């Protein structure tokens, strides 16, 4: 680099419109060399659009982009890559049919010719080892075979691989949404090390703790504008939530002290993981919220699926006393029907009740959709719109409505809050607690330790086994992490 | 993380690989079963001349299957490949024989049209099934215009090339091995091949990484055209004369070959080696096996379909195990 301009990239008065919607409304934004910027704001505040413009995948309608002090007349993905600006998108940008090494090649034009596969493999393996020691991923693994957490590790590590082009700035959009606390910690400390070496990062996250701990500077967006910009030390959680607006400033971690569910309440679910030795089993009584914790991919989802299956056929070690519904966390793969309307997506779990004779009663389906739109606050002008017209958080609300609107007395949740903004989360937490008081039972797998405070009891998993059962009174983040690394409980 | 976790995740992966191995081996297993059946019914067929006879028409089918595989890789389907092979056959039996320069330019032009169709499908976001179904009538109509009734003659060099008899290994088998290896290294091992397959797996990711999706569609449809041309020429080299309807069955055979070989309609998951084996299996099951089983020719197509269903069912079963 001939001239070390102070700012890597600078946006000046950038506007971006989608129809009548002003996604970005005159944004000024700059990234300095060697700093980590935390970018926060509710879903729809314009963070993703801003990021697309920085990465060259979106074009500004008005305003200018300056990189290394040079005004960019035509800015594109190729140009951004040549200048060393990379992006990790929230919806994973890996090809599921290709191997880890081949996916690395996709993002590097220069990985070609004889021996490219070996070079790609060593490149990505080295980065994975550096960022996520003990990741257990091999360069030959096909992405589609990896669980979502490992896919996210690959995606993140790939953004930090180096070939001919320089690497100045990496934009991370919700990079920890599918990572467990341990891997997320590994990533954030790597970000700090890279920044110390002179690189820059933009960190977009709904986990305000991550933002406050990791970034040097925090930028808050609201309604397409930058509403606050200052050193992280000037902010704390309350101030951030307040600045982001929308949600009433309230501590997300504050669990409302509730009377515990009586020991005599009927047991709705009892489940022993397939590989469990000894008699430890998971118990959930009527009206309880039971948390599943531990490092990602250690058998929590597996258990949820076993419970789900047990509702329709015999399953060894699992017994279920009522109908079950599942709220998927991997929305794109397991959750939404992408070609259907929002109303259809909500009604699918309740078709039996919506029938008249052999046919679905359209007005009853509509009624169900509308009542849940009100209760859960799905933001759309028309429930007949396609489900993909909703933002990620609202899609997730529709999936909650699907489960809660059904006849299920037991609701399984597979890390459902991935990439969902704070306001939506708080609304859904309230709803879950209200539903639990009304007698529903929840099994809740989450990678966010904060969420566990909503649970009456938490089971910590390791290698497919339950290693600890913590009551609400014993629940702390340290206990969960400590248990995650323990060997099987006696 | 400890070695323990690594071991746990490692064992999980081994399970997946085992299932995938079975899936990969399935085309070869079905081919072996067909061969064993033939060997049991007629041991003399398993010989140099036997294979030459039985696999006589396998080379053009294999080439058409490869053409189809390119299109399927990018989540499209080519319903015109059979009629295109017939069209190329007619051009080969007439113009290429009588006026090679015209013949060559017509064939090159047809490849360009194929590539342009890829561009059209991408730019206008059209369903490839509709576009290629329409094109199938165009190709057939052109073929009938060129050669209203069966006839014409294959160029001598083409006849002698297709009649080549290498020592020890029958020509169709040698050709299949060469095609499989070239395709495997071209599509599965080359660096641009990864991009092409990635376009089928997650087009948006390819786009975001700065590659042109338009280019991948043009390249893949262009390659389909090239292999369609080679298939038609090989067919005429074997049959020595042309017929506008000669390739009609190839469309479905080529799709079946790709799927039989472990490919999937969407997601960019294809296997060139599998596709070649799949097409050989179909070519053998199509007539030699049935002849030896004394199945009357009237039942040929039905029996073929049953074989296809059995193999695909086996694939679906192994697929479920992989879950």
Interface residues (C-beta under 8 A of the other chain):
Chain A: X55 X57 X76 X77 X78 X81 X87 X89 X92 X93 X94 X95 X96 X97 X98 X102 X103 X105 X106 X107 X109 X111 X112 X113 X116 X117 X133 X134 X135 X136 X138 X141 X142 X144 X145 X182 X295 X297 X463 X464 X485
Chain B: X1 X2 X4 X5 X6 X8 X9 X10 X13 X16 X20 X189 X191 X192 X194 X195 X197 X198 X200 X201 X202 X204 X205 X206 X207 X208 X209 X210 X211 X267 X268 X269
